[in-house]
Every structure is written in C-alpha cells, then in structure tokens.
C-alpha cells in the first residue's frame, strides 16, 4: 500500500516536509547551535543526546519515506512522535517542549494517523472495485 492516491500523496508530501524540518531542528540541537560554548552532550546528558540523535534520524528517514510515498515513512514518523510525546507527558527531563511545540507535534502525529487510515481505506476500496 502506498500514498499515490491524489489527496493522500499531497498530504504525505506535506508531512514529509514537516518531518524534515523537525529532524533538521533536532540535528541543530545535536550540533549545539544556540547553546554557546557548552557541549550538547553536557547540556542534554548522554542519554538525552542519544535519544535526540535517534529521534532526529527517525524523522529524517521518515521524511524520505513519506516523500517517496511509502507507508513505512508514516509509520516511522508516528513512532518517533509517540516516543517523544510519551516521554514528555511522563515528565522526562530528556525531552523539552514548549506548549506550541507540543501542540504542533501532537497535530502532526494525528495527521499521520489520519493519513494511514485514509490510505488503508483507499486500498480496501480499490481492492473491492
């Protein structure tokens, strides 16, 4: 199953761009941009640094998957967002989000789920025809 159906393909590309920007934003935090002379490993801690590196890679791979209209891209993006939101709601010190960042990531996660449901329904409808 892929996202080549017209509205699903457009929304997959929009989510790919959102995933790309989230992944690049995480990568800038990994590089320590905006933290001054302090090392990002010191700022985030070793576990936080590794978690952020994993989330950044997941989002960059998800962006590629969504751009080529592959279903695994949406699954990877949803997985990375679920991990981050659950850690944030659990009160983990490794994940820091502003209110607007939380709302944005929650909206992207819900849009990803909606895209997966829409693609599944379109595939079933295509099989039935």
C-alpha positions as CSV (number, residue, x, y, z in Angstrom):
1,X,0.0,0.0,0.0
2,X,1.3,3.4,-0.9
3,X,0.1,7.0,-0.9
4,X,-0.2,7.5,-4.6
5,X,-3.9,8.3,-4.4
6,X,-4.2,12.0,-5.1
7,X,-5.1,13.6,-1.8
8,X,-3.0,11.2,0.2
9,X,0.0,11.9,-1.9
10,X,-0.2,15.6,-1.3
11,X,-0.6,15.2,2.5
12,X,2.3,12.7,2.5
13,X,4.5,15.3,0.9
14,X,3.3,17.9,3.5
15,X,4.1,15.6,6.3
16,X,7.4,14.8,4.7
17,X,8.4,18.5,4.8
18,X,7.2,18.7,8.5
19,X,9.3,15.6,9.3
20,X,12.3,17.0,7.5
21,X,12.1,20.3,9.4
22,X,11.6,18.5,12.8
23,X,14.6,16.3,12.0
24,X,16.8,19.2,11.0
25,X,15.8,21.1,14.1
26,X,16.8,18.2,16.2
27,X,20.1,17.9,14.3
28,X,20.8,21.6,15.1
29,X,20.3,20.9,18.7
30,X,22.7,17.9,18.4
31,X,25.3,20.2,16.9
32,X,24.9,22.6,19.7
33,X,23.7,25.6,17.7
34,X,22.3,28.2,20.0
35,X,23.8,26.8,23.2
36,X,27.0,28.8,23.1
37,X,30.3,27.2,24.1
38,X,28.6,24.4,26.1
39,X,28.8,21.0,24.5
40,X,25.4,19.5,23.6
41,X,26.4,16.3,25.4
42,X,26.8,18.2,28.6
43,X,23.6,20.2,28.1
44,X,21.4,17.1,27.2
45,X,23.3,14.4,29.0
46,X,24.5,11.2,27.3
47,X,21.1,9.5,27.3
48,X,19.3,12.7,26.1
49,X,21.8,13.2,23.4
50,X,21.4,9.6,22.2
51,X,17.6,9.9,22.4
52,X,17.7,13.1,20.4
53,X,20.0,11.6,17.8
54,X,17.7,8.6,17.4
55,X,14.6,10.8,17.0
56,X,16.4,13.0,14.5
57,X,17.5,10.0,12.4
58,X,14.0,8.6,12.6
59,X,12.4,11.8,11.4
60,X,14.9,12.3,8.5
61,X,14.3,8.7,7.3
62,X,10.5,9.2,7.7
63,X,10.8,12.4,5.5
64,X,12.4,10.3,2.8
65,X,9.8,7.6,3.1
66,X,6.9,10.0,3.0
67,X,8.4,11.9,0.1
68,X,8.6,8.7,-2.0
69,X,5.0,7.8,-0.9
70,X,6.0,4.7,1.1
71,X,3.9,3.6,4.0
72,X,6.9,2.9,6.3
73,X,7.7,6.6,6.3
74,X,4.4,7.4,8.1
75,X,4.9,4.5,10.5
76,X,8.5,5.7,11.4
77,X,7.2,9.3,11.8
78,X,4.4,8.2,14.0
79,X,6.7,6.1,16.1
80,X,9.1,8.9,16.7
81,X,6.3,11.3,17.7
82,X,4.8,8.7,20.0
83,X,8.1,8.2,21.8
84,X,8.7,11.9,22.2
85,X,5.1,12.7,23.3
86,X,5.0,9.9,25.8
87,X,8.4,10.9,27.3
88,X,7.2,14.5,27.5
89,X,3.9,13.6,29.2
90,X,5.8,11.3,31.6
91,X,7.8,14.3,32.7
92,X,11.2,13.1,31.4
93,X,14.0,15.6,31.6
94,X,15.3,14.3,28.3
95,X,12.5,15.9,26.2
96,X,11.8,19.6,26.5
97,X,8.9,21.0,24.5
98,X,7.1,24.3,24.7
99,X,3.3,24.3,24.6
100,X,3.3,25.3,21.0
101,X,5.8,22.6,20.2
102,X,3.7,20.0,22.0
103,X,0.6,21.1,20.1
104,X,2.4,21.0,16.8
105,X,3.9,17.6,17.3
106,X,0.5,16.2,18.5
107,X,-1.2,17.7,15.4
108,X,1.5,16.1,13.2
109,X,1.0,12.8,14.9
110,X,-2.8,12.9,14.5
111,X,-2.3,13.9,10.8
112,X,0.0,10.9,10.3
113,X,-2.6,8.6,11.8
114,X,-5.3,10.1,9.6
115,X,-3.1,9.6,6.5
116,X,-2.5,5.9,7.4
117,X,-6.3,5.4,8.0
118,X,-7.1,7.2,4.7
119,X,-4.6,5.1,2.8
120,X,-5.9,1.9,4.3
121,X,-9.5,2.8,3.4
122,X,-8.4,3.7,-0.1
123,X,-6.6,0.4,-0.6
124,X,-9.6,-1.6,0.6
125,X,-11.9,0.4,-1.7
126,X,-9.5,-0.2,-4.6
127,X,-9.5,-4.0,-3.9
128,X,-13.3,-4.0,-3.7
129,X,-13.6,-2.4,-7.1
